[in-house]
Amino acid sequence: MRTILMVAEKPSLAQSIAKILSRGNMSSRKGLNGACSVHEYTGSFVGQSAHFKMTSVCGHVMTLDFIGKYNSWDKVDPAELFSKAPTEKKEANPKLTMVKFLQVEGRGCDCIVLWLDCDKEGENICFEVLDAVLPVMNKPRGTEKTIYRAKFSSITDTDICNAMNHLGEPNRNEALSVDARQELDLRIGCAFTRFQTKYFQGKYGNLDSSLISFGPCQTPTLGFCVERHDKIQSFKPETYWVLQAKVNPEKESSLTLDWDRVRVFDREVAQMFLNITKTAKEAKVESVSKKEKVKQRPLALNTVEMLRVASAALGVGPQHAMQIAERLYTQGYISYPRTETTHYPENFDLKGCLRQQANNPYWADTVKALLSEGINRPRKGHDAGDHPPITPMRAATEAELGGDGWQLYEYITRHFIATVSADCRYLQTTIAFSIGPERFTCIGKVVISPGFTEVMPWHSIPLEESLPHCQKGDLFPVSEIKLLEKQTSPPDYLTEAELITLMEKHGIGTDASIPVHINNICQRNYVTVESGRRLKPTNLGIVLVHGYYKIDAELVLPTIRSAVEKQLNLIALGKANYHQVLEHTLDIFKRKFHYFVDSIAGMDELMEVSFSPLAATGKPLSRCGKCHRFMKYIQAKPSRLHCSHCDDTYSLPQNGTIKLYKELRCPLDDFELVLWSSGSRGKSYPLCPYCYNHPPFRDMKKGMGCNECTHPTCQHSLGMLGIGQCVECESGVLVLDPTSGPKWKMACNKCNVIVHFFENAHRVRVSPETCEVCEAALVDVDFNKAKSPLPGDETQHSGCVFCDPVFQDLVELKHAAMRHPMHRGGQGRRQGRGRGKGRRPGGRLNPKKPKDKMAALAAYFV
């Protein structure tokens, strides 16, 4: 019996697909990485009985990055990133050990069926999966086919079974177009970002952005927002005048007429028109026309339109809307939410989808009427050849989906029902009047057939006062005629919906990446989201875009990225060479980068006007070890210390508070130490600003505080305060926090584990002696007599935190309230880490003598 491995893009999808294909008759188990499950069942494959193993990945298996040394901002010239710097594929999430997991499950399998999402990213992941599993699968016999690709658009029994019966092959060209986009974005984005971040953060203190990033799509997106801002700023309001007339067709009613000239910008001319019409006491009907008009039902729904509506009508940002849509898709409520198509294929089961909605109280009547009277074919839209439009695949209730999920599902369903409904038909009556020599008009609309507006009431024809029945030559008394003075108003800031429209029009990003680019400019503090989801550029965003325009407008205009997107699409279609497109595009941007670097003074002039130099920012905090003058602490992102006398800047750990540490100095360089803290429930540690940026010992890396310093005698170092190996991560050491009393704690110097102990102790000190059982450092504890929890009213005790029964109830494991990027989860053990070296927590390696406290800690954590 052959074994077939099947791989989906997410664990929830794997479960749903396996349940459908096995008709619920499957066994499930957790995979070795804990994140993915494996569902097994027996069935037939290509006419033979086979054993199926269905599992999944979690998005991309691999990610593109530069090799080791090119990831250093300090050692590498950004210009080298365009061509010299070699790249490599690394595991996207090393903690998931996805490659190892796939190889374990793929070993000994005869065939693989790829159930990745059916878009370009999905095709790319197909080949990442194949690279991992093909080497361990059984070799094919002769020309036997072993690689299959399933094409599907929704998680329904029909679609999944149909995909299984019509398996194809993965598309190498589409995967290559994704590889090309990844490499272009990495090389171009990193080069520009590193250069401008280092240049401007080294000069200005109040930029308030930890990264001044550039992106081939992100920057034109910001450009649209700033362009609208510039129009608002340069707008000069103009005064204009409008002639407004009211007539009384009947005694009780009045009708407001619109002037055919609309408006005039000259006060005297407007006054003249008023004077000549004021003499007339009656308005004469010049003509009455009635015309039946049609308001067309919407085109079928694609991703961009869904994101537009979500932002404009539902108040949900594009990034969040996409996450909700993906969740609805994986749960089987809607079809695949990433599509550019607005046209249903001829064989699409529209009636089947409509029947699913026949019992929902919100639209049941409309659906039943459509099913009995017959549906209308949806309008002919654009067929991009990817997926059918976004369609509801099964019925749902608000209780099932929750607030945001239901909002989006309801809109998708109403939109779908509208596409198969009739157009809205209404009668438009236009009456033309003359008052003296001037012409006025009045328009009224009466609905004949509401059509699709029944299910999309926000598109309905507004109820208006009905126009009087009249005919040519009728006269109505004029009740009022006056001149209204108004002013032209500036445009408003771009809404997310308008920005999405502009991005689609100019070919910036794809339906999948548009939300990411909008989210990025918000995260970087280039724009803020105001009420009505309008995007208002910040000072930094405005200055950057004006700077790009000044140096090289093509960096911010959509034209060049749009051309690149076209080339990438040609790669996907097999009409362009991957290497040539890559080489040509990188060559263009490399030249632009060199010109940008040479002309940076142009952007600098704009920065000087809006931002303060480092020397004028921040407040004095600690002394420099070189000149012994006070350095200034700059709190704006990224927080750092700056010595204006030496003109040096020292980076600090982020996302916490920094204060002076008892005016103590580093024994190596005489810099005053500072204390970083993430709050009372988090962790804190002292650090030397100079050592943090220039590691003093070979086994230290940039960004290490005193709790990782391997100085053999310094009282703040790991050697003096390290107690024992961390209870969670392999490479971390639990280090005493000497500032934490009277609520004493020790914290891991790698991960976010915190151990609280000896509350209300007067003094806690790490002893030079070690525990005989677990090799952790012993701890000397002094309590005040009144508060001592020690037996026999003792006030002093020395023992092992993990093994000593006296300390049994005085130790409690927690996690830091906040996890921070600086607290890296170490990959391999560093050698020579002072007191922590070689220490293992008791009870882990010695099953015969379990240590109660350690077992309790480990059990608590697990």
N, C-alpha and C positions, 0 to 999 in steps of 0.2 A: 504493500500500500504506500502510495506516495504521500509525502508531507508537504503541505502548501503553507507558506508564511504569508500573512496579509497584514499590511501596515497602513493605519489611518493617521490623520494629522493631530488628533487630540484623543485622550483616553475616553471621553464621553462618546465621541463618534465611533470609536472601535467597539464599544459596548453596544451601541444602538445598531450598528451594521451587523455585528455578530448575532444579535438577537433576531434580526430579520432573516438572515441567511440560514440560521440553524433552527428557525421556527421556535425559538425559546429553549431548545434542547441542547444546552452547552454547559461546560464546567469552566469556572473562572478561578484564577489565582493571581496573586500579586507578583510583579516582575522583581528582579533583584534591585532595581533602583528605587522601588517603593512608590514611584509616581505613576507607572504604567502597569496595567493589568494585562493578562494573557487569557483569551477566551478560546477554548478548544471544543471541537465537535467533529463528527464524521459526516461526510457527504460525498457527492460525486463531482469530479472535475474533468472536463474534456472527455466525458464518457467513461471514466474509470473511477472506482471508489478511492477516496483520499481522506487523509487526516488534516483538518484545517487548524492553524494557530493564528488567531486574530489579535494583533496588538497595535500599539501606536507609538508615535513620538510626541513631543510637546513643542510643536512649531519647528523652527530650523534646528537641525542637528549640529551644523557647523556655522561658524561666523568668520568673516575675513578680517585679518589684522596684520599689522607689520610684525616682522620678527623682532625678538627681544630688544636689541639695542636701539632700534628706531622708534621705540615707544617712549624714549626719554626726551622730554622737551628741552632739556639743558644741553645735551651732548650732540644733537643732530640739527643741522641747518634745515628748516622747513622746505627749502627748494629741492632738497634731495628726495623728498617724498614723492615727487612726480614720476621719477623713473628709476633712480638708483636703489631706493629702498625695496627689498624683496618682501612679498606678502606671503602669508600662509593661512591655511584653514585651521581654525582651532575649534574645540568643542564650544558650542554656544553657551552651554551651562554645565561646567565641569562637574558640579555636584550631582547632576542627574546620571553621570557616566552612561550616556545614551549609546555611544558606540559599542561599549562593552556589552550593554544590555541587548542591543540588536544582534551582536555576534553570538551571544549565548543562545538566544532564541532561534537564530538563523542557522546555527550549526546543524548539518545533516538534512536540511530541507531541500526539496527537489525543485520547487518553483516559488516565485514570489509574485503576489498580486498587490499592486500599489493603489491604495485608496486615499491618496493625499488630495487636498482640495484642488478643484479643477481650474486653476489659474496659473499665471506664470510662476509665482512664488511656489505653488504646489509642485509644479514640474521640477523646479530647482531642488526642492526637498526630496523628490523622487530619486534624483541622482546622488544626493548625500546619503540616503538610505542604501542605495545600491553599492556605493563605495564601501560602506561598512560591512554589508552582509555577503556580497558575492564571493569574497575570498574564502568564506567558511561554508558556503553551500556546496551540495554535491555537484560534481561536474556534469554538464549535460551530455547525453549520449548522442553522438553525431550532430545532426542539425536540429535537434529537439529544441523547441522554444521554451524558455524558462522564465522570462520576464514579461509580465502583463500589467496593463494600466486600466483601471476602472474609471469610466467617465460618468459622473452623476451630478445632479443639480439640487437634489433635496433628499432628506432622510425619510423617504416613504417606502413602503414595501414594494410598490410598483417600480419606482426609480432605481432602487438598490438591486432588485432581482434582474431588472432590465440591463443594468450596468454589468452584472455578473455574467449575463448571457452574451454580452457583446464587448468582450475585453479587447483593448487595443494595445498600443505601445507608448511609453513616455516620450515626450517631445524634447529632444536634445537642444534644438534651436531656442525654444522658449526659456530653457534653463540657462543657456549661455547669455541671453539678454539680461537676465537677473544678475548673473556673475559680473557682466560688464557694468551694470548700474551700481552694484555694490563697490566695485573697485574704483570707479570714477568718483563716487560720493566720498569714499574713504580718503583717497589721495588728495582730491581738490579741497574737500572740507577740512581735513587735518592741517594741510599746509597753510591755508589762509587763517584758520582758527588759531593755530599756534602762534603765528607771526603777530596777528593783531592783538591777541590776548596779552602776550608778553610785552608788546610795545606799549599798549595803552595802560595796562595795569601797573606797569613800572613807572608811569608818569602821573596818573590821576587817581585820587583817593576815593571819590564818591560816585563811581560808575554804577555801583550796586548791582553788579552781575558777575557771578563767579567765572563765567566763560563768555568771551565775546566771539560767538561762533559765526561761521560763514557756511552756507550750504548752497549748492547749485540750484536747489528748489526753494529752500527756506528764504534766501535773500530776495529773489523776485517776489515771493509772497509778502514779505515785509514791505517791499517797494510799492505794491498796490496800496497798502494801508497809508504809507507816508505820502503817496501821490494825492490821495483824497484829503489828507491833513493839509497839504500845501494849498490845495484848491480852497479849502475853508479859510485858511489864513490870508490868502491873497484876494478873497472875495470882497468886493465893494458893493454894498446894497444900493439899488437905484429906486427912486420913488416913481410910481406910476398911478394912473387914475382909471377907474372903471365906471361906466354908466350903468346904473341899476334901475330897472323899471318894474313896477307892480301894477297888475290890472285886476279888476273885479269882474270875473265872468258872471258870478251870481252875487246876491247881496252879502251872504255870509262868508264867501270864500275869496281868497286872493291868490294870484299866480305870479311867481317871480320869473322875469324874463332875462335871458342871457343876451348881452350885446354882441352883435356879429363882428364888430371890430376888436373884440376881446378887451384890449387895453391900449392906452396912449401914454407916452412918456413926457408930454409937454402939458403943463398945467393950463396955459392959456387956450390951447386947442381943445382940451377937455371941457373947459368952461364954455367955449363956443358951442360945442355939441350939446351941452346941458341947456344952454339958452334957447337953441333952436328947437329942442324937443319939448321944453317946458311949455311952449305956447300951445302945443296940441293937447286937447283934453281927452282924446279918444285914441285907442290903438286899433288899427284895422288889420283884419286877418288877410294876409296876402296869399297863403297857400296852406293846405293841409295834406300831409302825405302819410300813408300807413304802409309799413313794410314788415314782413315776417323775417325775423333774424334767428340765427342759430348760435348757441354757445357750445363749442365742441367739448365732448368728454375728454378727459386727460389721456395722454399717451401712457402706455404701460410704464411701471416704476423701475428706474435704475438707481444705482448707488448715489450718484451725485444729487439727483432730485430728492431722494430720501433724506440725505444729509442737510440739504437746503431747508426742507420743510421742518425737520427735527429742530434746527436752530431757530428758524423764523417763527414757527407756530407753536412748537412744543417747549421751546426754551432749553433744549438739550444740546450741548456742544458736540461738534462732529466726532471727536475722539470717543466720547461717552456713548454717542448714538451708535457708533460702529461696534462698540463692545456689546451693547444691548442686542443689536441685530445678530451678532455672531452667536450670542447665547441662545436667542430664539431659533437660530438655524440648527445649532447642535442638539437642541431639544426637539427638533422636528416640527416646529410651528410654522416656519417660513422656508422658502427656497433659498439658495445660496445668495448671500447679501452683497457680493462683490461682482457687479456686472455693469457693462456699458450699454447693454442692449435694451431697446424700448419696443421690441417687436416680438410677438409670440409666434413660434413656429406653427405650421399648419396642423401638425399632429398633436399639439398640446391639448391636454384634457381640461378645457376651461369649465365644462359643465361639472366634472368630477370635483374640481376645487370649489365650485360655487355651491354644490350640494352640501359640502362640509359646513357651510355657514347658515344652513336653513333653519337652525333652531336657536340662533343667538337673538335674544329679545331686542337688541339694538337695531338689527337690520333684517330680521326674519321676514317681515312682510314684503320688503323690496325684493329679497332673494327669491321667495316663493313665487312672486309675480313674474320675475324674469324667467324662472324655470318653466312656468306654465305657458307664458306667452312666447318664449323663445328669446335667446340672448342675441345681442348684436356682436358681430366680429369686432375685436378691438381695432383701433386705428392703426394704419401701417406706420411703424416707427423705424428706427435705425437698428439694423442687425449687425452687431460687432463680431458675431461668430463666437462669443464666449459662452454665456449662460443665459437661460430665459430670464425675463424680468422678475423682479422680486414679487413673490406670490405667497399668500397664506396657504399652507399645506394641510392644516387641520384646525378644528375649532378649539377655542380657548375661552377661559373666563378671567375676569380681573383678579379673582382670588388665586388662580393658578399662577399668574404671571407677575403680580405685584405692580406697584405704581408705574415706574418708568417703562417696564417691559410691556405692560398693557397699553400705555399711551402709544408706543411705537407700533405694536401689533394692530391696534385699532385703526391707526392711520393706514397701515399697509393693506388691511382688509377692506376698508372703505374705498381706498384708491383702486384696488382690484375690482370690486363690485362696480365702481364707476366706469371702468374701462369697457365692461361688457353691457353697460346700460345705454339707453338712448341719449342723444344730445338734448340739451335744454333748448326749447323753442319758445320764442316770445314775440309779441307784436310791438313794434316801435312806432309811435306816432310823433311826427314832427310838425309843429304849427309855426309858421313864419308870420311875424307881425311887423307893421310899420308904424312908428310914432313920428309924425312929421316926415322928414327925409331919411331918418335912421331906421335900420332894420334890427329886429330882435327875434330870438327863437326860443321855443319851449319844447322840451322833449319828454315824452312819457313812455314807460314800458309796462306791458301787461303780459304775464306768463301764460302761454298756451299749454305747454307740457313741460313739467319740471325736469323730467329725464334724470340724468345722473346727479342733479343737485339735491335730490331727495336723500341720497346717502352721503353727499358732501355739502351740507347746508351752508358752509361758509362761502361756497361759490354761487349761491342762489342769487337771483335777480332781486335787488332791494325793493321792498314795497314802497311805492310812491303814491302821492295823491293823484287820483285819476284826472286826466285832462278833460276839459269841457267839450261837449259835442258842438262842433261849429263847422262853418264852411266859408269858402272864400267870400270876402266882402263884409263879413260880420264885424260889428264894432263893439268894443268893450271899453268902459270908462277907465282911465288911468288914475289909480289911487295915489301913486307916489312915483317920483323920478328924482334920483339924486346921484351925486358924484361921490364915489368911495376912493379915499387915498390909501394906497398900499405900498409895500416895499418888497423888492425881490429878496428872497432868503437864500443863504448859502446851503450847499448840500450838507447832509449829515455825515458823521463818520461811517465807514463801511460796516455793514453787518456781516456776520459770518456767512450768511446765505449769499450776500452779494460777492463776498470774496471767493466763495466756492465757485460761483458762476464765472468770475474773471479767470480763476485758475483753470477751469475746464476750457474756456474759450481760447486761452493762450497756450494750452498744452503743458501746464506746469503740474508735474506729479501725475499719478494715476488715481483711479477711483479709490484704490486701497491706501495710497500714501498721502492724499490731500489732508485727511484729518491729522496725520502725524506732523506735517509741515506747519499747520495752523497752531497745533499744540506747542510745537517747538518755539515759535516766536513769542508765545505767552510765557513759557517756562524761562526763557532767556531774559525776561523783563524788557523786551523790545516793544511789546504792546500790552495794554491792560484791557480786560473785558468789562465794558461799562453796561449800564442798564439797557435792555433791549438787545443784548448780545452784540453791542457795537464795539469795534476794535479801535482803541485810541492809542496811537504811538507814544512811547515815552521819549524823553529827551535823548536817551542813548540810541533808540531806534531811528529817530529823526536824523541825528548827527551822522550815524553810520551810512544811511541811504544817501544823504546829501554829499557825504564824502566819496561814496562810490560814483555818484553822478559826476563829481568834480574830477575824479582820477580816470575812471573808465566806466562809462554808463552801461556797457554791455554786462558788467558784473551784476547789475540790479535789474536790467530790462529783461522781459520774458523771452526775447527773441532767440538768444543763444541756447537757453535750456530747452526751448520748444524744438529747436533743430536737433539737439542731442536726443530728445525723446523720440523723434521720428526715426533717427538712426537706430536706436535701440529696438523700435518696433520692426524695422527692416531685418535686424538680426533674428528676431523671434519668427519672422516669416521665411527665414533662410535666404533673404535677398541681399544681405550685407555680411562682410567678413568681420567676425568678432575682434580679431587682433588689430585689423586696420582701423576700425571705429575707435577702439581703445587708444591706440597710438596717436591717431589724428586729434582726438579730443584732448588728450593729456598734453599734447604739444601746444595746442592753442592756449590752454589754461596755464601752462608753464610760462609762456611768454607774457601772458596777462599778469601772472604773479610777480615776475621780475619787474615789470613796469609799475605794478602796485607798490612794491617795496621801495623802488626808486622815487616814487611820487608821494610817499606817505605824509610828507610835510603838508600837503594840501588838505588832508583829512585832519591832521593835527591842529591846523589853524582853527577849524570848526570846533574841535574838542576843547581848545583853550577857552573859547567863549562860554561854553556850557558847563564845564567841570573844573573842579579845583585841583591844583597840583598836590602831589603827595605831601609835600612839606607843610602845606597850609591846612591839611586835613587831620582829623583825629585828635586824641588828647594824650599827654605824656603818661607813660605807664612804667616802663622798666629801663634800666641803664644798659647802654651798649658796652660790650667788653673791650672794644677797641679804643673809643674816645671817652668813655665813662660819662657821656652826656645822656639825657633821657631820650629814649625812642618813643615815637608816637604810635598809639594803638588805633588802627583804622577799622572801625566796626562794619562799614559797608562791605557787602560781598565783593570778593573773598576777603575775610578779615585777615589782617597782617600787621606786622610791626615795621616801622620805617625810621631809619636814622638819617635825619636830614644833613648832619655834619659829614658822615661817611658816604652819604647817598646810597645806602644799602637797604634792601627790603627783605624781610624774612616772613615766609608763609607760616601759617599756624593751622592747627586742626580747626575744622569748620563745625557749624551747627551746635555751638555750645557757648559758654561764657569764659572769658579770659580775665584773670586778675593777677596781681603781683603775689609771689609766693614768699612771704615773710622776709623779703629783701635778701634771700639766700643767693649765693653765686655758684656758678658751675666751676669745679676745680680745674677744668681743662682750659677754659677760654675767658673766665671772669665775667661772663654775661649774667645778668640777674635772671633767676628762674621765674617762670610764670606758671600759673595753675589753670589747666583746662578742665571744665566741668560740664556735664550734660544735665545737671540738676540734682536735686536731693535724692531722687529715686534712681538716678543713673550712676555713671562712674565718673571719676576724676583722677587726673594724674599730673604731676609737675613735668615741665620740659624746659630745656635750654634752647632759646630761639636759634642759636648758632648751630648746635649739634643736630637740631631737628632738620635743618636745611643742609648741613654738611656733616654726614655721619663720621664720628671720630674713629670708629673701629671697623675693621674689615667685615665683621659678621653683622654689621648694622646696615639698615637701608634708610634712605631719605624718608622722613615722616615718622620717625620713632621717638617716643618720649622717654623720660627717665625710667619708666616702668619696663622698658625693653633695652636699656643701656647696659652694656656688659663691663662697665668700669669696675675694677676689682675692689676699690676701697671707698668710693663715693657713697655717702649715707643715703642718697636718693635712688641708687641704682637697683637693678634687678638682683644683683649679687647680694645686696643687703636686705631687701624687702621681699624677695621671692619666697613663697612658702611651699608650693607643690604644683604638680601638673594639673591642668584644668580638668574638671569632671566631664566636659563635653568635647572640646576640640583636642586634637592630638598634639598640636604644636604650642598651645598656649600655656602660660604659667600664671597661677593665682598669686597676685602681688598685693601686699598690705597697702591700704590707702591710709597714710599717716595723718591725713587731715579730717578723717571721717568721724573721730570721736565726738561725743560719747556713743554715737550709733556706729560702732566700728564695722568695717567691711573689708573684704579683699575682693579684687576684681581680676578677671582674666585679661591679660595684655593683648589678646588676639581677638576673642569673640565677646559677646555681650553677657557672659555669665557673671553674676555677683553673688558672693556668699556673705551674709550678714552674721556677725557673731559678737559675743561679749558685750551686749548693750549695757550702757552705764558703767563700763569699766573705766577706771581712772587712767590706766596706761596699758597699751599693748605693744609688745616689742618682739621682733623676730630674733630668735636665739641662734648662735652659730652652730648649735648641736642639731643632729638630725634624728628622726624616728628610726628605730631599728627595723620596724616592720615594713613601712612604706617609703622610707627615705625622704619624707617631707621634713621641712625645717620645723623645729619645735617653736612654740610661742609662749612667751612669758606674759602673764596677765596679772595686773594689780586692780583690785576692786576697793572702793570705799567700804568701811566696816558696815555702815548702815544699809548699803545696797548689795552686799555680796551674796551671790547665789551659790557660792561654793559650800560644800559640806563642812559641818563643824565650825561655821562662822569664820572660816579661813578667808584671808584677803588676797593671798598670792598663790598662783599655781603655774607650773610649767608643764607643757605636754603637747601632744600632737593633735591638731585640729581634727584630723580624720579618725584617729584610733583611740584617743584617750576617753575612757568612759565618763570622766568628770565633765568633759566638754560636750557630752552627748546631746543635751537639750539646749545648748547655747549657740548652735550653728543652724543657719537656715539659708537654703539656696534660692536665688531669684534670677530674673533676667533684667538687664538694664532697661530703663523705661524707654530708651531711645537707642536705635542702632545707627551707627555712623560709618560712612565709607572709610574713615581712617582706621576703624577697628577691623582690620583685614582678617578673614579666616585663613590662617596659614596653610600652605600646601605641603611643605616638607619641614622636617625639624631643622631648626638652626642649631649649630653646634656651639658649645661654650656659652650657655645662657646663665652662668653663675649658679645661684642657689637652686634654680629649678631644674638644672641639668640632671638627667638620669632619674628624676623622681617620678614615681608612679603612684597614683592614688591607691591606698590600701583597699583590699577587697576586690580588685579587678582581676589580678593575676593569681590569686591564691585561694582557690575554692575551698580548701580545707579550713582556712581561718578567715571566714568573712568578717569584715569590719562593719559593725552596725551602722556607724554614722555614714560611712561611704556608701554602703548599700542603700541607706535611706535617701541620701542625696541623689544617687543614680536613679533610684526608683521614682523619686519626686520629679526628676527632670523628664525621664522617659514617659 
